[in-house]
Amino acid sequence: MLVVDDDEVIRQLIAVNLSLEGFQVETATDGQDCLERVVSVQPDVITLDVMMPRLDGWMTATKLRADDSTAHIKIMMITARAQEDDKKRGLGIGVDAYLTKPFDPAELIQVVRDLALAARTTSA
């Protein structure tokens, strides 16, 4: 797992919830940090905030999908941007799941589990 959010409290909240469920979690502070770390971390799933400095979640997801070495990684947007247009934009980029803040930790865990299972099934 790679958790990407510029808000340290939210980043840690997501990381702790997923760690408690047995996921190996790494974190990144923004989209640029994510792109710099993704090859060494090799996550099955990335959770991405949308509104971040340096490189936002939209551009990060676009770059991940455009690169053959990262195109297979499951991407879950976790954002306060809950408009239908935002969700459509995410789907257009190829985002696998979209969760709005504030989120229910149980829903977060279930969606990540489903994505991780799908990632392992498609890479096997």
C-alpha positions, 0 to 999 in steps of 0.5 A: 500500500502507498498512502498519498495525502498532504495532510499528515493527520489524514495520511496517518489515519489511513495508514494506521487503519490499514496497518491494523488490518495487516497491510504493509503501508508506506506513505507519501506527502504529495503526488511528486513524492508518490511518483518518486517512491512508487517503483521502490515501494511496488504497491498493489494499491495507492490511495490518492488525495486530489488536492495536494501541492506540487502535483495533484491527485489527478495528474499523479493518477494520469502519470501512473496510468501512462507509465507501463511500470505503474499502469497496473497499480490499483488507484483509490481516490480519497478526497473531499471533492464529492461532485459528480464531475470529479468522480467522472474525471477519476473514472476517465483517468482510470481510477479504480475507486473513489471515496469521499472525505469524511470516510468510514474507516470500515468502508476504506478497509473493505474497498482496499481489500477488494482492490488488493485482491483484484490486483493479486488476481490480475497479476497472478 
